[in-house]
Amino acid sequence: MLAHVDRLCIEFDRGMFVEEILNLEFDGSVKECAKAIGMAPAYLHDLIYHTSRKAGKINLTRILRYCVRTGKDPMRYIVKIQ
């Protein structure tokens, strides 16, 4: 089972995050959104707008925790890649 988990590849769904969280909850304010999630605004900006930037375990965990705290389904923003 653990070997399978090591091969699991997950990524951040930027489009869904921007539409449903950044724009609707924070009126497009990256600074306020980053503060609520617990990440640096500059990093969140890069993560959203620079598609080559990967979220990594720590920031995916921050997004997951934010979703849990606010009653959102984290799987809308964190997706499995084949």
C-alpha positions as CSV (number, residue, x, y, z in Angstrom):
1,M,0.0,0.0,0.0
2,L,2.7,2.5,0.9
3,A,4.5,1.9,-2.4
4,H,1.4,3.0,-4.2
5,V,1.1,6.2,-2.2
6,D,4.7,7.1,-3.1
7,R,3.6,7.0,-6.8
8,L,0.5,9.1,-6.2
9,C,0.8,12.4,-7.9
10,I,-1.4,15.3,-6.8
11,E,-1.5,18.9,-7.9
12,F,-3.2,22.2,-7.2
13,D,-6.2,23.1,-9.4
14,R,-5.4,26.8,-10.0
15,G,-8.5,27.6,-12.0
16,M,-11.0,26.2,-9.5
17,F,-9.2,27.8,-6.6
18,V,-9.1,31.3,-8.3
19,E,-12.8,31.1,-9.3
20,E,-14.2,29.7,-6.0
21,I,-11.9,31.0,-3.3
22,L,-9.7,33.9,-4.4
23,N,-12.4,35.7,-6.4
24,L,-15.6,34.8,-4.4
25,E,-14.2,35.0,-0.9
26,F,-11.4,37.5,-1.1
27,D,-12.5,39.7,-4.0
28,G,-9.3,38.7,-5.9
29,S,-7.0,39.8,-3.0
30,V,-4.0,37.5,-3.1
31,K,-2.7,39.1,0.1
32,E,-5.9,38.4,2.1
33,C,-6.3,34.9,0.7
34,A,-2.7,34.0,1.5
35,K,-3.1,35.3,5.1
36,A,-6.2,33.1,5.6
37,I,-4.4,30.1,4.2
38,G,-1.2,30.7,6.1
39,M,1.2,31.3,3.2
40,A,3.3,34.2,1.9
41,P,1.3,36.4,-0.5
42,A,4.2,36.4,-3.1
43,Y,4.3,32.6,-3.0
44,L,0.5,32.3,-3.5
45,H,0.7,34.7,-6.4
46,D,3.4,32.7,-8.1
47,L,1.5,29.5,-7.4
48,I,-1.6,30.8,-9.0
49,Y,-0.2,32.7,-12.0
50,H,3.0,30.8,-12.8
51,T,1.9,27.4,-14.0
52,S,5.4,26.0,-13.8
53,R,5.3,26.5,-10.0
54,K,4.3,23.4,-8.0
55,A,2.4,23.6,-4.7
56,G,4.4,21.0,-2.8
57,K,3.3,19.0,0.3
58,I,3.4,21.8,2.7
59,N,1.3,24.3,0.7
60,L,-1.2,21.6,-0.4
61,T,-1.6,20.8,3.3
62,R,-2.2,24.4,4.0
63,I,-4.9,24.6,1.3
64,L,-6.4,21.3,2.6
65,R,-6.5,22.7,6.2
66,Y,-8.1,25.9,5.0
67,C,-10.8,23.9,3.2
68,V,-11.5,21.8,6.2
69,R,-11.7,24.9,8.5
70,T,-14.2,26.6,6.1
71,G,-16.3,23.6,5.3
72,K,-15.1,23.2,1.6
73,D,-14.4,20.0,-0.2
74,P,-10.6,20.1,-0.6
75,M,-10.7,17.7,-3.5
76,R,-12.1,20.5,-5.6
77,Y,-8.7,22.2,-5.4
78,I,-6.3,19.3,-4.9
79,V,-6.6,16.8,-7.8
80,K,-5.0,13.5,-8.6
81,I,-3.0,13.4,-11.8
82,Q,-2.7,10.1,-13.7
